[in-house]
Amino acid sequence: VALTAAAPTAEQIAEAEATADGLFRVWSWGRLEPGSWFFADPDAFPLTEAALEKFATWNEYTENPQLECIPPGMPLTMGNPYPIEFVKQDENTIVMHAHEFDVTRVIHLDAAPDPSVEESIMGYSVGHWEDENTLVVDTANINYPYFNRVGISSGPDLTVHERFIVDDKAGTLRYFTTITDPWALTEPYEKELLWIWTPGQQLGSYDCEVSEVYAQ
């Protein structure tokens, strides 16, 4: 994979400082805890027997969607260590763009969960502003096979609760998530992450190359 996000120019920095508006800007990864969530072993999670049994048969070379350049779904995509950007599409819609795999995620504001919505890897996200700096999001209708990058599977009733808290003074975006999955988890899994604002940071493009295992 070639990452093509270049260092920001003086003009890009100036524009970013002039246009940053709360959540709506590009955020850079601020905390990467080795071995947690993204690549953690089963011992790091309260897994059910069913999830443990399925993990035992996982083949990292033939059952890894990312080796096929298939984007990660929810909640996995939120653990990626690359820049993300939030854009206000309109009064009722927030769009999140991620550098990794050029992912796009849509958050519907002040909407009700809708079980009739077709399942997708990103699911159906509904959100509301708790205050001017705190966005609360709930996501369901998720159809993605894995909870993380090393073969821990997810079930059909996976839901994700998120809180995004902006601190303008510190230039940070704090992230709290609670993941509930009755098939895979014996209890909800909670995680806190952090992004930082680096004025002028660009998403760039993500050039994924299919692994030789799948290219043959």
Backbone as CSV, one residue per row, in Angstrom:
resi,resn,N_x,N_y,N_z,CA_x,CA_y,CA_z,C_x,C_y,C_z
1,VAL,0.842,-1.186,0.000,0.000,0.000,0.000,0.876,1.234,0.000
2,ALA,0.571,2.167,-0.888,1.316,3.417,-0.949,0.465,4.530,-0.375
3,LEU,0.979,5.218,0.617,0.268,6.330,1.213,0.761,7.615,0.587
4,THR,-0.191,8.421,0.053,0.219,9.565,-0.739,-0.183,10.899,-0.123
5,ALA,-0.475,10.932,1.175,-0.809,12.189,1.827,0.469,12.989,2.061
6,ALA,0.593,14.138,1.415,1.808,14.945,1.504,1.746,15.890,2.699
7,ALA,2.914,16.411,3.095,2.971,17.399,4.170,2.235,18.659,3.728
8,PRO,1.504,19.309,4.628,0.731,20.489,4.239,1.613,21.664,3.852
9,THR,1.124,22.447,2.900,1.812,23.669,2.491,1.371,24.814,3.387
10,ALA,2.060,25.947,3.285,1.692,27.122,4.073,0.279,27.574,3.734
11,GLU,-0.088,27.486,2.455,-1.430,27.884,2.034,-2.487,26.949,2.619
12,GLN,-2.192,25.670,2.641,-3.140,24.706,3.200,-3.316,24.905,4.700
13,ILE,-2.227,25.227,5.374,-2.303,25.485,6.814,-3.169,26.708,7.091
14,ALA,-2.951,27.772,6.326,-3.720,29.003,6.515,-5.203,28.766,6.245
15,GLU,-5.508,28.015,5.197,-6.907,27.733,4.869,-7.565,26.895,5.955
16,ALA,-6.834,25.906,6.459,-7.380,25.045,7.509,-7.683,25.838,8.771
17,GLU,-6.791,26.752,9.124,-7.004,27.560,10.326,-8.188,28.499,10.158
18,ALA,-8.443,28.915,8.924,-9.549,29.837,8.665,-10.898,29.127,8.582
19,THR,-10.891,27.854,8.203,-12.154,27.154,7.944,-12.524,26.113,8.994
20,ALA,-11.623,25.783,9.897,-11.928,24.774,10.924,-13.157,25.198,11.715
21,ASP,-14.088,24.275,11.887,-15.348,24.587,12.554,-15.758,23.407,13.429
22,GLY,-15.291,23.418,14.670,-15.641,22.338,15.576,-15.186,20.992,15.051
23,LEU,-16.129,20.084,14.909,-15.824,18.743,14.409,-15.347,18.755,12.969
24,PHE,-15.765,19.779,12.221,-15.597,19.756,10.768,-14.211,20.240,10.338
25,ARG,-13.328,19.275,10.186,-11.939,19.492,9.776,-11.284,18.118,9.599
26,VAL,-10.020,18.114,9.232,-9.260,16.863,9.135,-8.565,16.604,10.470
27,TRP,-8.693,15.377,10.954,-8.081,14.984,12.220,-7.032,13.905,11.980
28,SER,-5.921,14.002,12.687,-4.845,13.017,12.568,-4.837,12.104,13.785
29,TRP,-4.407,10.883,13.567,-4.346,9.906,14.652,-3.441,10.409,15.764
30,GLY,-3.946,10.373,16.993,-3.172,10.911,18.095,-2.707,9.887,19.096
31,ARG,-3.295,8.708,19.060,-2.902,7.701,20.043,-2.999,6.328,19.404
32,LEU,-1.896,5.633,19.352,-1.871,4.279,18.816,-1.299,3.361,19.878
33,GLU,-2.148,2.538,20.454,-1.715,1.627,21.498,-1.387,0.284,20.859
34,PRO,-0.125,-0.098,20.807,0.252,-1.355,20.165,-0.538,-2.537,20.728
35,GLY,-1.089,-3.321,19.826,-1.763,-4.539,20.244,-3.197,-4.377,20.690
36,SER,-3.765,-3.173,20.652,-5.124,-3.000,21.141,-6.117,-2.867,20.000
37,TRP,-7.244,-3.542,20.142,-8.359,-3.503,19.223,-7.982,-3.922,17.810
38,PHE,-7.241,-3.053,17.114,-6.936,-3.273,15.705,-6.311,-4.637,15.456
39,PHE,-5.256,-4.957,16.215,-4.533,-6.204,16.003,-4.473,-7.063,17.264
40,ALA,-5.391,-6.833,18.183,-5.325,-7.539,19.461,-5.744,-9.000,19.336
41,ASP,-5.141,-9.824,20.164,-5.490,-11.237,20.240,-6.820,-11.414,20.972
42,PRO,-7.419,-12.590,20.891,-8.712,-12.825,21.542,-8.734,-12.524,23.035
43,ASP,-7.598,-12.698,23.710,-7.556,-12.461,25.155,-7.903,-11.021,25.527
44,ALA,-7.827,-10.108,24.564,-8.102,-8.696,24.844,-9.596,-8.383,24.861
45,PHE,-10.428,-9.351,24.485,-11.860,-9.098,24.351,-12.675,-10.133,25.135
46,PRO,-13.858,-9.748,25.600,-14.733,-10.709,26.294,-15.506,-11.550,25.277
47,LEU,-14.833,-12.492,24.650,-15.418,-13.250,23.550,-16.256,-14.437,24.026
48,THR,-17.286,-14.724,23.245,-18.101,-15.904,23.488,-17.372,-17.150,22.977
49,GLU,-17.870,-18.311,23.369,-17.283,-19.556,22.879,-17.414,-19.658,21.366
50,ALA,-18.539,-19.188,20.830,-18.744,-19.245,19.380,-17.692,-18.422,18.646
51,ALA,-17.399,-17.231,19.159,-16.396,-16.375,18.523,-15.001,-16.982,18.632
52,LEU,-14.703,-17.583,19.765,-13.395,-18.219,19.948,-13.220,-19.409,19.005
53,GLU,-14.271,-20.188,18.848,-14.197,-21.343,17.957,-13.988,-20.910,16.510
54,LYS,-14.673,-19.843,16.113,-14.515,-19.371,14.739,-13.126,-18.781,14.520
55,PHE,-12.611,-18.085,15.528,-11.270,-17.518,15.417,-10.231,-18.619,15.203
56,ALA,-10.415,-19.749,15.832,-9.441,-20.842,15.766,-9.273,-21.383,14.350
57,THR,-10.258,-21.159,13.488,-10.178,-21.677,12.116,-9.862,-20.590,11.095
58,TRP,-9.643,-19.360,11.558,-9.406,-18.238,10.636,-8.046,-18.366,9.963
59,ASN,-8.019,-18.106,8.658,-6.776,-18.125,7.888,-6.437,-16.693,7.497
60,GLU,-5.343,-16.170,8.035,-5.015,-14.757,7.824,-4.674,-14.424,6.380
61,TYR,-4.374,-15.413,5.567,-3.998,-15.150,4.179,-5.168,-15.276,3.211
62,THR,-6.120,-16.149,3.507,-7.228,-16.368,2.572,-8.556,-15.809,3.062
63,GLU,-8.597,-15.301,4.297,-9.845,-14.770,4.838,-9.659,-13.360,5.393
64,ASN,-8.789,-12.603,4.779,-8.507,-11.236,5.224,-8.986,-10.255,4.161
65,PRO,-10.130,-9.584,4.370,-10.678,-8.688,3.352,-9.715,-7.592,2.914
66,GLN,-8.884,-7.091,3.839,-7.982,-6.000,3.489,-6.922,-6.434,2.476
67,LEU,-6.567,-7.715,2.462,-5.617,-8.197,1.463,-6.231,-8.207,0.067
68,GLU,-7.575,-8.130,0.011,-8.279,-8.029,-1.263,-8.647,-6.581,-1.580
69,CYS,-8.165,-5.656,-0.745,-8.491,-4.230,-0.876,-9.975,-3.964,-0.651
70,ILE,-10.610,-4.793,0.166,-11.989,-4.550,0.579,-11.946,-3.663,1.819
71,PRO,-12.601,-2.505,1.814,-12.519,-1.582,2.949,-13.029,-2.214,4.238
72,PRO,-12.469,-1.824,5.371,-12.976,-2.302,6.652,-14.326,-1.668,6.952
73,GLY,-15.224,-2.438,7.572,-16.528,-1.905,7.949,-16.533,-1.416,9.380
74,MET,-17.728,-1.140,9.873,-17.878,-0.737,11.269,-17.839,-1.971,12.161
75,PRO,-17.227,-1.829,13.351,-16.581,-0.636,13.899,-15.104,-0.526,13.551
76,LEU,-14.615,-1.508,12.815,-13.177,-1.602,12.559,-12.597,-0.356,11.918
77,THR,-13.338,0.260,10.993,-12.789,1.413,10.278,-12.439,2.569,11.212
78,MET,-13.094,2.649,12.382,-12.819,3.749,13.303,-11.502,3.561,14.049
79,GLY,-10.899,2.388,13.955,-9.615,2.173,14.616,-8.432,2.388,13.709
80,ASN,-8.665,2.871,12.484,-7.544,3.017,11.550,-6.632,4.170,11.975
81,PRO,-5.312,4.022,11.819,-4.361,5.028,12.308,-4.013,6.114,11.297
82,TYR,-4.975,6.479,10.455,-4.738,7.483,9.418,-5.721,8.642,9.586
83,PRO,-5.513,9.747,8.863,-6.403,10.900,9.019,-7.852,10.595,8.648
84,ILE,-8.757,11.307,9.315,-10.177,11.270,8.988,-10.671,12.707,8.877
85,GLU,-11.751,12.903,8.141,-12.309,14.241,7.969,-13.820,14.187,8.118
86,PHE,-14.374,15.168,8.827,-15.819,15.295,8.954,-16.277,16.504,8.148
87,VAL,-17.313,16.297,7.339,-17.851,17.342,6.472,-19.344,17.478,6.740
88,LYS,-19.807,18.714,6.881,-21.241,18.975,7.038,-21.860,19.047,5.650
89,GLN,-22.531,17.972,5.246,-23.121,17.935,3.911,-24.344,18.829,3.829
90,ASP,-25.198,18.760,4.860,-26.347,19.659,4.986,-26.766,19.641,6.451
91,GLU,-27.892,20.255,6.766,-28.311,20.365,8.160,-28.599,19.010,8.799
92,ASN,-28.860,18.005,7.975,-29.252,16.701,8.504,-28.232,15.594,8.254
93,THR,-27.104,15.946,7.650,-26.169,14.898,7.239,-24.719,15.293,7.487
94,ILE,-23.994,14.421,8.153,-22.549,14.560,8.325,-21.881,13.406,7.582
95,VAL,-20.841,13.721,6.833,-20.104,12.693,6.108,-18.695,12.606,6.682
96,MET,-18.274,11.407,7.002,-16.905,11.180,7.453,-16.126,10.512,6.330
97,HIS,-14.990,11.097,5.987,-14.087,10.511,5.007,-12.848,10.023,5.754
98,ALA,-12.381,8.840,5.420,-11.159,8.298,6.015,-10.121,8.084,4.931
99,HIS,-8.867,8.380,5.262,-7.791,8.148,4.297,-7.683,6.667,3.953
100,GLU,-7.752,5.822,4.971,-7.563,4.394,4.733,-8.675,3.829,3.862
101,PHE,-8.296,3.259,2.735,-9.224,2.656,1.777,-10.238,3.667,1.225
102,ASP,-9.978,4.966,1.423,-10.877,6.013,0.914,-12.316,5.778,1.369
103,VAL,-12.462,5.394,2.613,-13.775,5.075,3.175,-14.637,6.326,3.316
104,THR,-15.935,6.185,3.055,-16.919,7.237,3.303,-18.008,6.677,4.208
105,ARG,-18.328,7.434,5.237,-19.363,7.029,6.184,-20.359,8.173,6.346
106,VAL,-21.655,7.864,6.358,-22.703,8.878,6.462,-23.381,8.777,7.825
107,ILE,-23.564,9.939,8.479,-24.260,10.013,9.763,-25.504,10.877,9.570
108,HIS,-26.675,10.304,9.853,-27.952,10.998,9.678,-28.334,11.656,11.006
109,LEU,-28.452,12.969,11.007,-28.737,13.695,12.243,-30.226,13.690,12.568
110,ASP,-30.506,13.559,13.873,-31.875,13.634,14.387,-32.819,12.715,13.628
111,ALA,-32.320,11.551,13.268,-33.129,10.539,12.596,-33.315,9.358,13.540
112,ALA,-34.311,8.544,13.242,-34.565,7.365,14.063,-33.902,6.145,13.437
113,PRO,-33.464,5.199,14.260,-32.947,3.946,13.695,-33.997,3.314,12.795
114,ASP,-33.571,2.722,11.712,-34.504,2.163,10.736,-34.084,0.739,10.383
115,PRO,-34.707,-0.262,11.024,-34.334,-1.656,10.762,-34.561,-2.086,9.315
116,SER,-35.387,-1.334,8.579,-35.681,-1.715,7.198,-34.569,-1.323,6.232
117,VAL,-33.639,-0.481,6.684,-32.532,-0.073,5.819,-31.655,-1.283,5.507
118,GLU,-31.272,-1.407,4.261,-30.439,-2.536,3.852,-29.105,-2.517,4.594
119,GLU,-28.674,-3.673,5.046,-27.403,-3.767,5.752,-26.238,-3.437,4.824
120,SER,-25.182,-2.878,5.404,-23.979,-2.538,4.642,-22.781,-2.625,5.572
121,ILE,-21.582,-2.525,5.007,-20.399,-2.650,5.859,-20.284,-1.494,6.853
122,MET,-20.816,-0.319,6.501,-20.781,0.819,7.416,-22.022,0.897,8.294
123,GLY,-23.052,0.131,7.942,-24.279,0.176,8.701,-25.052,1.462,8.474
124,TYR,-26.055,1.681,9.315,-26.879,2.891,9.245,-26.664,3.665,10.534
125,SER,-26.089,4.865,10.420,-25.715,5.666,11.590,-26.663,6.838,11.781
126,VAL,-27.174,6.988,13.002,-27.999,8.140,13.357,-27.317,8.873,14.503
127,GLY,-27.341,10.203,14.451,-26.626,10.973,15.458,-27.383,12.204,15.905
128,HIS,-26.921,12.777,17.004,-27.471,14.046,17.478,-26.388,14.782,18.258
129,TRP,-26.532,16.104,18.313,-25.597,16.926,19.076,-26.064,16.990,20.526
130,GLU,-25.241,16.465,21.427,-25.550,16.564,22.850,-25.312,17.986,23.338
131,ASP,-24.260,18.598,22.822,-23.990,20.019,22.984,-23.174,20.430,21.769
132,GLU,-22.701,21.666,21.711,-22.050,22.139,20.498,-20.733,21.432,20.190
133,ASN,-20.185,20.731,21.169,-18.903,20.052,20.957,-18.983,18.531,21.034
134,THR,-20.173,17.985,21.248,-20.310,16.545,21.455,-21.331,15.941,20.505
135,LEU,-20.862,15.066,19.635,-21.730,14.342,18.710,-21.884,12.911,19.209
136,VAL,-23.134,12.473,19.336,-23.441,11.115,19.777,-24.026,10.348,18.600
137,VAL,-23.493,9.161,18.338,-23.898,8.385,17.160,-24.184,6.938,17.550
138,ASP,-25.262,6.398,16.974,-25.585,4.986,17.143,-25.696,4.343,15.769
139,THR,-25.060,3.193,15.617,-25.017,2.520,14.321,-25.486,1.080,14.445
140,ALA,-26.379,0.689,13.524,-26.872,-0.685,13.436,-26.908,-1.065,11.960
141,ASN,-27.567,-2.161,11.626,-27.668,-2.625,10.232,-26.281,-2.842,9.618
142,ILE,-25.362,-3.351,10.425,-23.983,-3.570,9.973,-23.825,-4.989,9.423
143,ASN,-23.235,-5.080,8.266,-22.949,-6.389,7.672,-21.478,-6.427,7.272
144,TYR,-20.648,-6.775,8.236,-19.214,-6.892,8.000,-18.719,-8.055,8.848
145,PRO,-17.892,-8.938,8.299,-17.595,-10.200,8.997,-16.656,-10.126,10.186
146,TYR,-15.872,-9.023,10.299,-14.829,-9.037,11.326,-14.875,-7.823,12.246
147,PHE,-14.477,-8.093,13.490,-14.418,-7.083,14.536,-13.078,-6.361,14.531
148,ASN,-12.020,-7.088,14.124,-10.709,-6.453,14.032,-9.913,-7.072,12.891
149,ARG,-8.614,-6.766,12.808,-7.808,-7.168,11.656,-7.221,-8.573,11.757
150,VAL,-7.412,-9.228,12.874,-6.761,-10.527,13.035,-7.770,-11.638,13.301
151,GLY,-8.885,-11.585,12.595,-9.770,-12.724,12.539,-10.820,-12.879,13.603
152,ILE,-11.042,-11.876,14.440,-12.136,-11.960,15.403,-13.421,-11.563,14.680
153,SER,-14.366,-12.482,14.634,-15.582,-12.275,13.849,-16.614,-11.453,14.609
154,SER,-17.536,-10.870,13.862,-18.665,-10.155,14.448,-19.955,-10.875,14.080
155,GLY,-21.016,-10.602,14.832,-22.287,-11.276,14.626,-23.319,-10.407,13.941
156,PRO,-24.513,-10.944,13.705,-25.546,-10.238,12.940,-26.235,-9.105,13.690
157,ASP,-26.095,-9.058,15.005,-26.783,-8.030,15.799,-25.818,-7.013,16.397
158,LEU,-24.695,-6.826,15.748,-23.691,-5.862,16.196,-24.239,-4.436,16.156
159,THR,-24.034,-3.692,17.239,-24.370,-2.268,17.272,-23.201,-1.499,17.874
160,VAL,-23.088,-0.228,17.486,-21.973,0.611,17.932,-22.515,1.938,18.440
161,HIS,-22.129,2.301,19.653,-22.482,3.600,20.238,-21.206,4.423,20.331
162,GLU,-21.242,5.676,19.853,-20.034,6.509,19.804,-20.308,7.908,20.349
163,ARG,-19.268,8.476,20.939,-19.291,9.879,21.364,-18.022,10.549,20.837
164,PHE,-18.195,11.604,20.066,-17.086,12.404,19.547,-17.101,13.734,20.295
165,ILE,-16.020,14.039,21.016,-15.975,15.255,21.828,-14.817,16.132,21.365
166,VAL,-15.152,17.312,20.866,-14.155,18.246,20.346,-13.689,19.183,21.455
167,ASP,-12.380,19.349,21.567,-11.792,20.343,22.463,-11.015,21.317,21.585
168,ASP,-11.646,22.446,21.247,-11.017,23.413,20.343,-9.716,23.954,20.907
169,LYS,-9.696,24.215,22.206,-8.513,24.804,22.824,-7.323,23.855,22.743
170,ALA,-7.562,22.574,22.996,-6.481,21.585,22.960,-6.217,21.078,21.550
171,GLY,-7.169,21.315,20.642,-7.020,20.803,19.281,-7.129,19.294,19.221
172,THR,-8.081,18.746,19.992,-8.225,17.291,20.043,-9.666,16.866,19.790
173,LEU,-9.794,15.636,19.344,-11.087,14.978,19.189,-11.020,13.673,19.974
174,ARG,-11.731,13.636,21.086,-11.767,12.426,21.907,-12.915,11.541,21.431
175,TYR,-12.666,10.248,21.461,-13.620,9.290,20.908,-13.859,8.170,21.909
176,PHE,-15.120,7.960,22.217,-15.504,6.879,23.118,-16.499,5.986,22.389
177,THR,-16.247,4.699,22.398,-17.166,3.788,21.722,-17.517,2.616,22.624
178,THR,-18.761,2.174,22.494,-19.229,0.966,23.159,-19.800,0.050,22.091
179,ILE,-19.229,-1.141,21.985,-19.618,-2.087,20.945,-20.358,-3.247,21.601
180,THR,-21.564,-3.503,21.112,-22.387,-4.584,21.645,-22.619,-5.620,20.554
181,ASP,-22.340,-6.874,20.873,-22.498,-7.951,19.892,-22.807,-9.242,20.647
182,PRO,-24.089,-9.602,20.778,-24.450,-10.763,21.579,-23.864,-12.081,21.078
183,TRP,-23.558,-12.149,19.777,-22.967,-13.381,19.247,-21.483,-13.479,19.605
184,ALA,-20.751,-12.375,19.497,-19.296,-12.402,19.658,-18.811,-12.029,21.052
185,LEU,-19.558,-11.190,21.771,-19.079,-10.637,23.036,-19.980,-11.036,24.195
186,THR,-19.380,-11.399,25.310,-20.159,-11.740,26.499,-20.652,-10.495,27.222
187,GLU,-20.044,-9.355,26.924,-20.455,-8.068,27.483,-19.984,-6.984,26.528
188,PRO,-20.561,-5.782,26.600,-20.129,-4.707,25.692,-18.640,-4.408,25.845
189,TYR,-18.021,-4.062,24.722,-16.595,-3.719,24.700,-16.471,-2.211,24.554
190,GLU,-15.688,-1.582,25.429,-15.520,-0.132,25.414,-14.092,0.241,25.041
191,LYS,-13.976,1.340,24.300,-12.658,1.798,23.871,-12.649,3.316,23.772
192,GLU,-11.518,3.922,24.126,-11.317,5.364,23.974,-10.141,5.598,23.037
193,LEU,-10.326,6.504,22.084,-9.268,6.872,21.149,-9.137,8.389,21.108
194,LEU,-8.111,8.859,20.431,-7.857,10.294,20.358,-7.324,10.667,18.984
195,TRP,-7.884,11.751,18.422,-7.317,12.359,17.226,-6.861,13.775,17.576
196,ILE,-5.884,14.270,16.831,-5.393,15.624,17.054,-5.527,16.431,15.768
197,TRP,-5.634,17.743,15.924,-5.745,18.618,14.765,-4.367,19.122,14.370
198,THR,-3.964,18.800,13.166,-2.735,19.312,12.579,-3.143,20.186,11.405
199,PRO,-3.198,21.510,11.572,-3.707,22.383,10.507,-3.050,22.115,9.160
200,GLY,-3.882,21.961,8.143,-3.380,21.739,6.797,-3.221,20.284,6.413
201,GLN,-3.376,19.386,7.380,-3.285,17.956,7.065,-4.316,17.598,5.995
202,GLN,-3.887,16.853,4.988,-4.769,16.429,3.905,-5.005,14.920,4.004
203,LEU,-6.152,14.486,3.510,-6.426,13.051,3.515,-5.526,12.306,2.542
204,GLY,-5.324,12.873,1.366,-4.572,12.171,0.338,-5.366,10.985,-0.184
205,SER,-4.769,10.209,-1.055,-5.434,9.032,-1.614,-4.772,7.776,-1.083
206,TYR,-5.533,6.708,-1.061,-5.046,5.439,-0.530,-4.971,4.451,-1.683
207,ASP,-3.766,4.122,-2.078,-3.567,3.245,-3.229,-3.329,1.824,-2.743
208,CYS,-4.378,1.028,-2.764,-4.291,-0.334,-2.255,-3.919,-1.300,-3.375
209,GLU,-3.008,-2.181,-3.073,-2.600,-3.206,-4.023,-3.024,-4.571,-3.490
210,VAL,-3.767,-5.308,-4.296,-4.259,-6.616,-3.883,-3.087,-7.548,-3.604
211,SER,-3.170,-8.253,-2.469,-2.114,-9.195,-2.102,-1.935,-10.254,-3.183
212,GLU,-0.699,-10.722,-3.324,-0.406,-11.762,-4.310,-1.236,-13.020,-4.071
213,VAL,-1.646,-13.240,-2.821,-2.455,-14.418,-2.501,-3.761,-14.388,-3.284
214,TYR,-4.330,-13.151,-3.446,-5.613,-13.008,-4.132,-5.444,-12.643,-5.594
215,ALA,-4.298,-12.106,-5.947,-4.082,-11.645,-7.319,-3.836,-12.796,-8.287
216,GLN,-3.493,-13.942,-7.766,-3.178,-15.085,-8.630,-4.429,-15.635,-9.316
